[in-house]
């Protein structure tokens, strides 16, 4: 006699003509847009293991799952000799890899539907964190939920989960049809001849999410570029043309400085591959940033200047340098700290979304300032983050992750930043576990010093502390 087909139990369903393990789900635990797409009374929500997405199954055709049986007999293991390009173009290899993962990694643990709901939501939050860290935004026509695949559950045993019966939610994508990795890179800078500092902050790049099922390719490739994108390098003529345009832009920027009437106490800082000029007062650099001051030079044509673009230690693009320039000229950068009846706050920052955006900008300025050992600016960033306290769970983890990307040069600002982060993470520890468990685990597992400091700062009640550490 077959066991009851209850929510949380593991069964086998036919998917793409093969048996796959699935976990049956309660309606209230599956995404509402997915539940609204139910097409028949026999349709049951389930998590397709391996792919780890929500699908519909027909309960009449589910088969019992026997963990002692080898459902992968005869299925070749492609991982030992996996080639990224081969994986990208061969759907059979992709499906075989995920089906193997479904049986040997997912099904044997018999996790219930509540566990998978938490996993999928946490992993979605981690992908969101990755997008923020890489500075990418999703396309306007992209799915709001990559963990849903609507599959017909009509009364056909052979095709209850067949690809020919699939249909998508509006604006939804199925499974792992799109798997581009974020590819970090400098934002192109557009020079406007009417301004001495011309930075276009409106340039936006987009990319698709990295599916959890494709994480192994990141480690397999050992590269930072996108392994799923075909080589689309330009021809030699195009490369020569771009190089000529770059050289011409540099010459225009230098000419603008050369043609400018000399002014007492002026200094020009050239930044980025286009050698974008930033004009500041000599005193501001001399008394605020030793790193920059030590790199000053003088020529008859450019007068007193700093070629920051030639610094291998401080690879900074013009867009990144703009807040540094603001601080050198005004001792501030936007958003500014202002006083109010209720205490300090950041100007024009009121709603949670504005707080998140402000925190993202501030930590980016902190990282940039660390590259040029600009401690005063780093300390201002820490103070602004204190004003924003408390941050949302996802933004707090992004700030913590990005702070670890800053260059460490043993300054007081690093101590201040770490102390604030440790206090903030420790205070919200259990909330972070509940809402951002995967992202928190990733952060603490990759940064041992931060992990130890957080655990030391947790409440001293041993049972509560151990419960927290065990859940990580």
C-alpha positions as CSV (number, residue, x, y, z in Angstrom):
1,X,0.0,0.0,0.0
2,X,1.4,3.4,-1.0
3,X,2.0,6.0,1.7
4,X,-0.4,9.0,1.7
5,X,0.6,11.8,-0.7
6,X,0.9,14.4,2.0
7,X,2.6,17.8,1.8
8,X,6.3,17.6,2.6
9,X,6.7,14.0,1.4
10,X,9.0,13.0,-1.5
11,X,7.7,11.3,-4.6
12,X,8.7,10.7,-8.2
13,X,7.2,12.5,-11.1
14,X,7.8,12.3,-14.9
15,X,9.7,15.4,-16.0
16,X,11.0,15.7,-19.6
17,X,10.3,12.0,-20.1
18,X,12.4,10.9,-17.0
19,X,11.7,10.3,-13.4
20,X,12.6,13.1,-11.0
21,X,12.2,13.4,-7.3
22,X,9.7,16.1,-6.1
23,X,8.5,17.3,-2.7
24,X,4.8,18.0,-2.5
25,X,3.9,21.5,-1.1
26,X,1.1,23.1,0.8
27,X,-0.6,25.8,-1.2
28,X,0.1,28.4,1.5
29,X,3.9,27.8,1.2
30,X,4.1,28.1,-2.6
31,X,4.3,31.6,-4.3
32,X,0.8,33.1,-4.8
33,X,1.3,33.8,-8.5
34,X,2.1,30.2,-9.0
35,X,-0.9,28.9,-7.0
36,X,-3.1,31.2,-9.0
37,X,-2.1,29.4,-12.2
38,X,-3.5,26.0,-11.1
39,X,-5.3,24.5,-14.1
40,X,-7.0,21.4,-12.8
41,X,-8.2,19.8,-9.5
42,X,-5.5,17.1,-9.7
43,X,-2.7,19.7,-9.9
44,X,-0.5,19.6,-6.8
45,X,2.3,22.2,-6.2
46,X,5.7,20.6,-5.7
47,X,9.4,21.5,-5.7
48,X,11.3,19.8,-8.5
49,X,14.5,18.7,-6.8
50,X,17.8,19.3,-8.6
51,X,16.4,22.4,-10.3
52,X,14.8,23.5,-7.0
53,X,11.9,25.3,-8.6
54,X,8.1,25.1,-8.1
55,X,6.2,23.0,-10.6
56,X,2.8,21.5,-10.9
57,X,2.5,17.7,-10.7
58,X,-0.5,15.3,-11.3
59,X,-1.0,13.4,-8.0
60,X,-2.6,10.5,-9.9
61,X,0.7,9.7,-11.6
62,X,3.1,10.1,-8.8
63,X,5.3,7.1,-8.0
64,X,6.7,6.2,-4.6
65,X,10.4,7.1,-4.0
66,X,12.6,4.3,-2.8
67,X,16.0,5.8,-1.5
68,X,17.6,2.4,-1.8
69,X,17.1,2.2,-5.5
70,X,19.6,3.4,-8.1
71,X,17.6,5.7,-10.3
72,X,20.7,6.9,-12.1
73,X,21.9,3.6,-13.4
74,X,23.5,4.0,-16.8
75,X,23.5,7.9,-16.5
76,X,27.1,9.1,-17.2
77,X,28.7,11.6,-14.8
78,X,29.8,14.6,-16.8
79,X,31.3,16.6,-13.9
80,X,34.7,14.9,-14.0
81,X,35.4,16.3,-17.5
82,X,32.9,19.2,-17.7
83,X,33.7,22.0,-20.1
84,X,31.9,25.2,-19.5
85,X,31.1,25.9,-23.2
86,X,29.9,22.3,-23.6
87,X,27.6,22.7,-20.7
88,X,26.2,25.9,-22.0
89,X,25.3,24.5,-25.4
90,X,24.3,20.9,-24.4
91,X,20.8,20.8,-22.8
92,X,21.2,17.0,-22.3
93,X,24.3,17.5,-20.2
94,X,22.6,20.2,-18.2
95,X,19.5,18.0,-17.5
96,X,21.7,15.0,-16.6
97,X,23.7,17.0,-14.2
98,X,20.6,18.4,-12.4
99,X,18.9,15.1,-12.3
100,X,22.0,13.5,-10.7
101,X,22.0,16.4,-8.2
102,X,18.3,15.8,-7.5
103,X,18.8,12.2,-6.4
104,X,22.2,12.2,-4.8
105,X,22.1,15.6,-3.0
106,X,18.5,16.7,-2.6
107,X,16.2,13.7,-2.3
108,X,18.2,11.7,0.3
109,X,17.7,14.3,3.0
110,X,13.9,14.1,2.8
111,X,13.5,17.9,3.6
112,X,9.9,19.0,3.8
113,X,8.1,21.7,1.9
114,X,8.7,24.3,4.6
115,X,12.5,23.7,4.5
116,X,12.5,24.1,0.7
117,X,10.4,27.3,0.9
118,X,13.0,28.8,3.2
119,X,15.9,27.5,1.0
120,X,14.4,29.0,-2.2
121,X,13.6,32.3,-0.6
122,X,17.0,32.6,1.1
123,X,18.7,31.7,-2.2
124,X,16.7,34.3,-4.1
125,X,17.8,36.9,-1.5
126,X,21.4,35.7,-2.0
127,X,21.1,36.2,-5.7
128,X,19.6,39.6,-5.1
129,X,22.6,40.4,-2.9
130,X,25.0,39.3,-5.7
131,X,23.2,41.6,-8.2
132,X,23.6,44.5,-5.8
133,X,27.2,43.8,-5.1
134,X,28.0,43.6,-8.9
135,X,26.0,46.8,-9.5
136,X,23.7,45.1,-11.9
137,X,20.0,45.6,-12.4
138,X,17.5,43.2,-13.8
139,X,15.9,43.8,-17.2
140,X,12.5,45.4,-17.1
141,X,11.0,42.3,-18.8
142,X,12.7,39.8,-16.5
143,X,10.8,37.6,-14.1
144,X,10.0,38.7,-10.6
145,X,10.4,35.0,-9.5
146,X,12.9,32.7,-11.1
147,X,11.9,29.8,-8.9
148,X,8.5,29.1,-10.7
149,X,7.8,26.9,-13.7
150,X,4.3,26.3,-14.6
151,X,3.8,22.8,-16.1
152,X,0.5,21.3,-17.3
153,X,-0.8,18.5,-15.1
154,X,-3.4,17.1,-17.6
155,X,-4.4,13.5,-17.4
156,X,-1.6,12.0,-19.5
157,X,0.8,9.7,-17.7
158,X,3.6,10.1,-20.2
159,X,3.4,13.9,-20.5
160,X,2.2,15.1,-17.1
161,X,5.4,17.1,-16.9
162,X,6.4,17.2,-20.5
163,X,8.1,20.2,-22.0
164,X,5.5,20.5,-24.7
165,X,2.9,21.3,-22.1
166,X,4.7,24.0,-20.3
167,X,3.5,27.5,-20.1
168,X,4.9,30.5,-18.3
169,X,3.5,33.1,-16.0
170,X,3.5,36.6,-17.5
171,X,7.0,37.9,-17.2
172,X,8.3,34.6,-15.9
173,X,11.2,32.5,-17.0
174,X,11.4,28.8,-16.6
175,X,14.1,26.9,-14.8
176,X,17.6,27.6,-15.9
177,X,17.0,28.8,-19.4
178,X,18.9,31.9,-18.6
179,X,22.1,31.8,-16.5
180,X,24.3,34.7,-17.1
181,X,26.8,35.6,-14.4
182,X,27.3,39.2,-13.4
183,X,30.4,40.5,-15.1
184,X,31.8,43.4,-13.2
185,X,33.4,46.2,-15.1
186,X,33.9,50.0,-15.1
187,X,31.0,52.1,-16.2
188,X,31.8,54.0,-19.4
189,X,32.4,57.7,-18.8
190,X,30.9,60.2,-21.2
191,X,32.7,63.5,-21.3
192,X,30.7,66.7,-21.8
193,X,32.9,69.4,-23.1
194,X,31.0,72.1,-21.2
195,X,32.1,70.8,-17.8
196,X,35.5,70.4,-16.2
197,X,34.2,67.2,-14.5
198,X,31.9,65.2,-16.8
199,X,30.5,62.0,-15.3
200,X,27.5,60.2,-16.7
201,X,26.0,58.2,-13.8
202,X,23.0,57.1,-15.9
203,X,24.7,54.3,-17.7
204,X,23.1,51.0,-16.6
205,X,24.0,47.4,-17.3
206,X,21.6,44.5,-17.0
207,X,22.1,40.8,-16.6
208,X,20.1,37.7,-15.7
209,X,20.3,35.9,-12.4
210,X,22.7,33.2,-11.6
211,X,20.7,30.2,-10.9
212,X,21.6,28.2,-7.8
213,X,21.9,25.1,-10.1
214,X,24.8,26.8,-11.9
215,X,26.8,27.8,-8.9
216,X,29.2,24.9,-9.5
217,X,30.2,26.5,-12.8
218,X,31.5,29.5,-11.0
219,X,34.0,27.4,-9.0
220,X,34.6,25.2,-12.0
221,X,35.7,28.1,-14.3
222,X,37.9,29.8,-11.7
223,X,37.4,33.0,-13.6
224,X,35.5,36.3,-12.9
225,X,34.2,36.7,-16.4
226,X,30.9,35.3,-17.6
227,X,31.5,31.7,-18.7
228,X,28.1,31.4,-20.4
229,X,28.6,34.3,-22.8
230,X,30.0,33.6,-26.3
231,X,33.3,35.2,-27.1
232,X,32.2,38.4,-28.9
233,X,35.5,40.2,-29.1
234,X,35.6,42.9,-31.7
235,X,37.7,42.8,-34.8
236,X,41.2,44.3,-34.7
237,X,40.0,47.3,-36.7
238,X,37.3,47.9,-34.0
239,X,39.9,47.5,-31.2
240,X,42.2,50.0,-33.0
241,X,39.3,52.4,-33.4
242,X,38.5,52.2,-29.7
243,X,42.1,52.7,-28.7
244,X,42.3,55.8,-30.9
245,X,39.1,57.2,-29.4
246,X,40.5,56.6,-25.9
247,X,43.7,58.3,-26.8
248,X,41.8,61.2,-28.3
249,X,39.7,61.6,-25.2
250,X,42.8,61.6,-23.0
251,X,44.3,64.4,-25.1
252,X,41.2,66.5,-25.0
253,X,41.1,66.2,-21.2
254,X,44.8,67.2,-20.9
255,X,44.3,70.0,-23.4
256,X,41.4,71.4,-21.2
257,X,43.8,71.5,-18.3
258,X,46.6,73.0,-20.4
259,X,44.4,75.7,-21.8
260,X,42.9,76.7,-18.4
261,X,44.2,80.0,-17.0
262,X,46.6,79.2,-14.1
263,X,45.1,79.8,-10.7
264,X,46.9,80.0,-7.4
265,X,46.7,76.8,-5.2
266,X,45.1,74.6,-8.0
267,X,45.9,71.0,-8.4
268,X,44.5,68.5,-11.0
269,X,43.9,64.9,-10.3
270,X,43.6,62.6,-13.4
271,X,41.4,59.6,-12.8
272,X,40.5,56.5,-14.8
273,X,41.4,55.2,-18.2
274,X,40.2,58.3,-19.9
275,X,42.3,60.5,-17.5
276,X,39.3,62.5,-16.4
277,X,40.5,65.7,-14.7
278,X,39.2,66.7,-11.2
279,X,40.3,70.2,-10.1
280,X,40.9,70.7,-6.3
281,X,42.8,73.0,-4.0
282,X,46.3,72.0,-3.1
283,X,45.7,72.6,0.6
284,X,42.8,70.2,0.6
285,X,45.0,67.3,-0.6
286,X,48.0,68.2,1.4
287,X,46.1,68.3,4.7
288,X,43.6,65.5,4.1
289,X,45.2,62.6,2.2
290,X,48.9,61.8,2.4
291,X,48.5,59.0,-0.2
292,X,47.5,61.6,-2.9
293,X,49.9,64.3,-1.7
294,X,52.9,61.9,-2.0
295,X,52.1,61.3,-5.7
296,X,52.0,65.0,-6.8
297,X,54.2,66.1,-9.7
298,X,54.8,69.2,-11.7
299,X,55.2,69.8,-15.4
300,X,55.2,73.0,-17.4
301,X,52.1,72.1,-19.4
302,X,49.9,70.4,-16.7
303,X,51.3,72.3,-13.7
304,X,50.8,70.6,-10.3
305,X,48.9,67.4,-10.8
306,X,48.4,63.8,-9.7
307,X,48.2,60.9,-12.2
308,X,46.0,58.6,-10.1
309,X,45.1,56.7,-13.4
310,X,48.7,55.3,-13.4
311,X,48.4,53.9,-9.8
312,X,48.2,50.1,-9.9
313,X,47.3,50.2,-6.2
314,X,44.4,52.5,-6.7
315,X,42.4,51.5,-9.7
316,X,39.6,54.0,-9.5
317,X,37.2,55.1,-12.3
318,X,36.0,58.7,-12.5
319,X,32.5,57.8,-11.4
320,X,33.9,56.3,-8.2
321,X,36.1,59.3,-7.6
322,X,33.4,61.9,-7.7
323,X,32.4,61.5,-4.0
324,X,36.1,61.8,-3.1
325,X,36.3,65.0,-5.1
326,X,33.2,66.3,-3.3
327,X,34.9,65.6,0.1
328,X,38.1,67.3,-1.0
329,X,36.3,70.4,-2.1
330,X,33.4,70.5,0.5
331,X,34.4,68.2,3.3
332,X,31.2,66.3,2.5
333,X,29.6,64.1,-0.1
334,X,25.9,63.4,-0.8
335,X,23.8,62.4,1.0
336,X,25.0,64.9,3.7
337,X,24.6,64.6,7.4
338,X,22.2,67.2,8.8
339,X,20.9,68.0,12.3
340,X,17.2,67.7,13.1
341,X,15.1,67.9,16.2
342,X,15.3,64.1,16.6
343,X,19.1,64.0,16.0
344,X,21.3,63.6,13.0
345,X,19.9,62.2,9.8
346,X,20.9,62.1,6.1
347,X,19.5,64.8,3.9
348,X,16.5,63.7,1.8
349,X,16.7,60.1,3.1
350,X,13.4,59.1,4.6
351,X,12.0,55.8,3.4
352,X,13.6,52.4,3.8
353,X,14.4,52.1,0.1
354,X,16.2,55.5,0.3
355,X,18.1,54.2,3.3
356,X,19.2,51.1,1.4
357,X,20.3,53.2,-1.6
358,X,22.2,55.6,0.7
359,X,23.9,52.7,2.5
360,X,25.0,51.2,-0.8
361,X,26.5,54.4,-2.0
362,X,28.3,55.0,1.4
363,X,29.9,51.6,1.5
364,X,31.1,52.1,-2.1
365,X,32.7,55.4,-1.1
366,X,34.3,53.6,1.9
367,X,35.9,51.0,-0.4
368,X,37.1,53.7,-2.8
369,X,38.6,55.7,0.0
370,X,40.4,52.7,1.3
371,X,42.2,52.3,-2.1
372,X,43.9,55.7,-1.6
373,X,44.3,55.4,2.2
374,X,41.9,58.3,2.9
375,X,41.1,57.7,6.5
376,X,39.1,60.9,7.2
377,X,36.7,60.0,4.4
378,X,36.4,56.4,5.6
379,X,35.5,57.6,9.1
380,X,32.9,59.9,7.6
381,X,31.4,56.9,5.8
382,X,31.2,54.9,9.1
383,X,29.5,57.9,10.8
384,X,26.9,58.0,8.0
385,X,26.2,54.3,8.3
386,X,25.7,54.9,12.1
387,X,23.1,57.6,11.2
388,X,21.3,55.1,9.0
389,X,21.0,52.5,11.7
390,X,19.3,50.1,11.6
391,X,19.7,48.8,8.1
392,X,17.5,46.2,6.5
393,X,18.7,42.6,6.7
394,X,19.8,42.3,3.1
395,X,21.5,45.7,3.0
396,X,23.3,45.0,6.2
397,X,24.9,41.9,4.7
398,X,25.8,43.7,1.5
399,X,27.5,46.4,3.6
400,X,29.4,43.8,5.6
401,X,30.5,41.9,2.5
402,X,31.6,45.1,0.7
403,X,33.5,46.3,3.8
404,X,35.6,43.1,3.5
405,X,36.5,44.1,0.0
406,X,38.1,47.3,1.2
407,X,41.9,47.6,1.2
408,X,43.2,46.9,4.7
409,X,45.9,49.3,5.7
410,X,45.7,49.2,9.5
411,X,43.9,52.5,10.2
412,X,41.4,53.5,12.9
413,X,38.6,53.7,10.4
414,X,38.8,49.9,9.9
415,X,38.5,49.4,13.6
416,X,35.4,51.7,13.7
417,X,33.8,50.0,10.7
418,X,34.4,46.5,12.1
419,X,33.1,47.4,15.5
420,X,29.9,48.9,14.1
421,X,29.3,45.9,11.8
422,X,29.9,43.3,14.5
423,X,27.5,45.0,16.9
424,X,24.9,45.4,14.1
425,X,25.1,41.8,12.9
426,X,25.2,40.3,16.4
427,X,22.2,42.3,17.5
428,X,20.2,41.1,14.5
429,X,21.7,37.7,14.4
430,X,18.6,35.5,14.8
431,X,16.6,37.8,12.4
432,X,19.3,37.4,9.8
433,X,19.3,33.6,10.2
434,X,15.5,33.6,9.6
435,X,15.5,35.9,6.6
436,X,19.0,35.8,5.0
437,X,20.4,32.4,6.2
438,X,22.3,31.6,3.0
439,X,23.8,35.1,2.6
440,X,24.8,35.2,6.3
441,X,26.4,31.7,6.1
442,X,28.3,32.8,3.0
443,X,29.6,36.0,4.7
444,X,30.7,34.3,8.0
445,X,32.2,31.3,6.3
446,X,34.3,33.4,4.0
447,X,35.5,35.8,6.7
448,X,36.8,34.0,9.8
449,X,37.8,37.1,11.8
450,X,34.3,38.6,11.3
451,X,32.7,35.4,12.2
452,X,34.6,35.0,15.5
453,X,34.0,38.6,16.4
454,X,30.2,38.3,15.8
455,X,30.0,35.1,17.9
456,X,32.0,36.7,20.7
457,X,29.5,39.6,20.7
458,X,26.4,37.5,20.7
459,X,24.4,37.5,24.0
460,X,26.3,35.5,26.6
461,X,23.4,33.1,27.3
462,X,25.0,29.9,26.2
463,X,21.9,28.1,24.9
464,X,20.8,31.0,22.8
465,X,24.4,31.5,21.4
466,X,24.8,27.8,20.6
467,X,21.4,27.7,18.9
468,X,22.5,30.6,16.7
469,X,25.9,29.1,15.8
470,X,24.4,25.7,15.1
471,X,21.9,27.1,12.7
472,X,24.8,28.8,10.8
